[in-house]
Amino acid sequence: MDFPCVQWQDHVAQKWIGLDPQLKETLTSQLEIDDLFKCTLTLTTQDDLDFVESISPGYSVEKDAELAAKCRERGNSSFKTRDYPAAALHYSQGICLAPHGSDQVPLCYANRSAALHHLQHYQESVDDMDHAVKNSYPSHLLHKLEGRRTSCLKHLSVALRAEGGCRHPASKNPKGPDAAGGASVGLLTFGICPQAAVGFSSEKGRHLVAAEGVAAGDVLLHDRPYGFVLIPGMEDVKGKGGGRRHAETGVLFGTEHRRCHGCLSETLSPVPCEGCSYSRYCSIPCQRDAWEEHHRWECPLGADLRMMGVMPQLALRIALKAGLKNIKVARVSTRDEHKGSQPSSPNGESSGSDPGHPDGSDPCTSYHGDSYPSVFHLQHHLNLHSPEVRFLCAVTIATLFLKLSKAGPSPASRDLSRLLRADSQSPEREGCTADWSANAWLLGSAALRHVLQLRCNAQAILTLEDTGAANSPVQSSSEIRIATAMFPTLSLLNHSCCPNTSLQFSTGTSLSADCTESGTEYGSTARGVTVTVRASKAIPPGQEILHCYGPHSSRMATRERQRLLQEQYYFLCHCEACTQQEEEEDEEDEAAAKGFQSRPQWSGFGGGLVCGKCKGSLKQSSEEGAKGFVCLQSSCGCRVSAPEVSRRLQEIKAHLEQAVHLMETERPGGEALRLLMKAQSQPGLIFAETHPVQGELADAIARAYATMGDWNNAASHLERSAVAIGAQYGEDSIELGRQLFKLAQLHFNGGARGPALSVIAKVKQLFCLHGGPLCDEIQELQAMEDCLL
């Protein structure tokens, strides 16, 4: 949930409607965020705080021993069916819910240690047994732990000897860096690489250009978010173990249950927050770092923050992390701030600010590395947001600000001076003795600034999640959004609908404490999230380095992309792809005036259709009273109405979804295959090989054959799917790389040495281009290649 819950939005909407017209005009005409925040703060009343109190119980983060006991019972049920990942996650939820001193704490820890032992996570199992004993595990049950501990220590000792005693083993599957399509990046130097440079112009604002020729696959920058918030409740995540819906309880574990809230790495044995039942971490260091940075203030507001949504929470988190000292420093250098609310550049620059200081001396036009000023001076587009959106953001932040000022930090640490002087890890923040009542409103104003910035500068953190059955012979995955973040350096990149860069996110990454001039702001953080930007194609010197904000030319028609970009980012895109496709669409409009469309529309449901009678192409007709599709073969003249095409497509998609569900629930492949063959043989309507739905069907049929061990047929259909993927996304796309990776697996499993080696060579090129030579996929491909050679 990016924005506040519907009840709060309705409440604020009614508050806006009830305002005096003159007051509305005053709020609408505000040019400065400070003035907007102060004015809104005077309008935020006890009634608003009471309304929050009435809703927040539905988002409760309180500890509850009874709920913890129920989670332990669910874990026991999963354990009995040998679903150990689900059992571990149920026990983990029980640990997070159990109040300190509850008898559920040691019981849940002990039970989780058993599940982890079966999963061969021996060190984590030992740690959980220690926690169980420390929390007064019943003495008459201690014998259960003794045998398990002996077994774990034996396995750990064997592993240590096998490794030559060079390092302490953690487990067979230790908690380590987790990358979306890549491997650990280790200690990184964050910032812009020498091949790129920051430019500025009144037209584009701050942007990135190639300082020298850049080869495809070259790294252009490494960045880490100044702040991020995990997105809860990803109900579409299925796959291995705990990601699936539990058959008996119907419980589905979302990202908030399976990932560390501090570094986003996956974990089956999270460390709970002592103050709330929601936040959890992969390790004590991650828990401590999050507490020191922001959670000490967020913890008492847990339910309020959840109901207000990801964007307001992230905005407040950024301000909390910065602290008043850094906020004041950033504010001192701001001049003529309202000029920064002018429309974005035609190329979509969302990160540059005030174009009124082209000499580079103004902070709005300068690059500050990954420090707070880089975030503070991002465009906020105050004047471009609708009055209703501005008011919703302002009232939301004002309400959270009042709740924060009344609650203070969690009882475990009520030192407000820490917030006022910001993170004590930074030398530049020491010695500030600002008074809360006099200066704390600056924190609220900064948070309002950030929530407005996030509309144009928020970046989704994406990762690949397994979507197939745990024992599937072929990898099946989909890209999902697990968090929303603000990246200081990545935000420099302008938009293109056909970008020349590729992004790779890594979670749980080891971070260097002193790799940049602002490194002290991250000094205590051992692990975190990073993004690596690579060139997806060769970039000549002087050419701008561009990133896609979402609407991509391979996925969406030009006018639809331009509409979405105008609505969210406040610019009309005229990138190379839009300009070229506009010319083509103009030609298409001319052809449509004569009765036909000249090319397929991937965003519509008619593109790539073939006549079921003569196999000729079906084209959309625009003749009055004849909306639909007509065969271009004059000897055929077959017509299919638009509603009929839509109905048939819906039937095909329904069969496809049902078949995929059967395969993901580990049902026999034959039943799914029959459904898919029925969908593929729709009378009178045939897809071209390059149609996206044809690609989906072929992929699903390949999976069905693979579950039956028919590798040859599976590979044949996956090759057809790859044709559609390549036509839609491009021959050098990561999407094609992922599809060909599956094809390599099929050829390998089927013992087809020649085809496997041929495909592996192509896939290695694509993954090296988008993920670098050390990414996990390339390591797996190399292992397959070594076996075949």
Salt bridges, closest charged atoms under 4 A:
ASP2 OD1 - ARG481 NH2 2.69
GLU32 OE2 - HIS338 ND1 3.78
ASP34 OD2 - ARG331 NH2 2.62
ASP48 OD1 - HIS11 NE2 2.71
ASP48 OD2 - LYS15 NZ 2.94
GLU53 OE2 - LYS403 NZ 2.24
ASP128 OD2 - ARG112 NE 2.59
ASP130 OD1 - ARG149 NH1 2.94
GLU163 OE2 - ARG167 NH2 3.85
ASP178 OD2 - ARG259 NH1 3.04
GLU266 OE2 - ARG258 NH1 3.35
GLU266 OE1 - ARG259 NH2 3.87
GLU292 OE2 - ARG296 NH2 3.24
GLU292 OE1 - ARG418 NH2 2.82
GLU293 OE2 - HIS294 ND1 2.92
GLU293 OE1 - LYS321 NZ 3.52
GLU298 OE1 - ARG317 NH2 2.69
ASP304 OD2 - LYS403 NZ 3.29
ASP336 OD2 - LYS339 NZ 3.60
GLU337 OE2 - HIS380 NE2 3.64
GLU337 OE1 - ARG449 NH1 2.73
ASP354 OD2 - HIS357 NE2 3.29
ASP362 OD1 - ARG335 NH2 3.58
ASP362 OD1 - HIS357 NE2 3.44
ASP370 OD2 - ARG224 NE 3.04
GLU465 OE2 - ARG258 NH1 3.71
GLU465 OE2 - ARG259 NH2 3.13
GLU479 OE2 - ARG738 NH2 3.38
GLU521 OE2 - ARG429 NH2 3.83
GLU544 OE1 - LYS204 NZ 3.04
GLU560 OE2 - ARG563 NH2 2.64
GLU567 OE2 - ARG563 NH1 2.81
GLU584 OE1 - ARG599 NE 3.87
GLU585 OE1 - ARG559 NH1 2.96
GLU585 OE2 - ARG599 NH2 3.54
GLU588 OE1 - ARG599 NE 3.50
ASP589 OD2 - ARG559 NH2 3.07
GLU623 OE1 - ARG639 NH2 3.49
GLU644 OE2 - ARG647 NH2 2.54
GLU644 OE2 - ARG648 NE 2.69
GLU651 OE2 - ARG647 NH1 2.38
GLU664 OE2 - ARG703 NH2 3.96
GLU671 OE1 - ARG667 NH2 3.23
GLU689 OE2 - ARG720 NH2 3.13
ASP699 OD1 - LYS742 NZ 2.62
GLU719 OE2 - HIS747 NE2 3.70
GLU735 OE2 - ARG555 NH2 2.56
GLU785 OE1 - LYS764 NZ 2.92
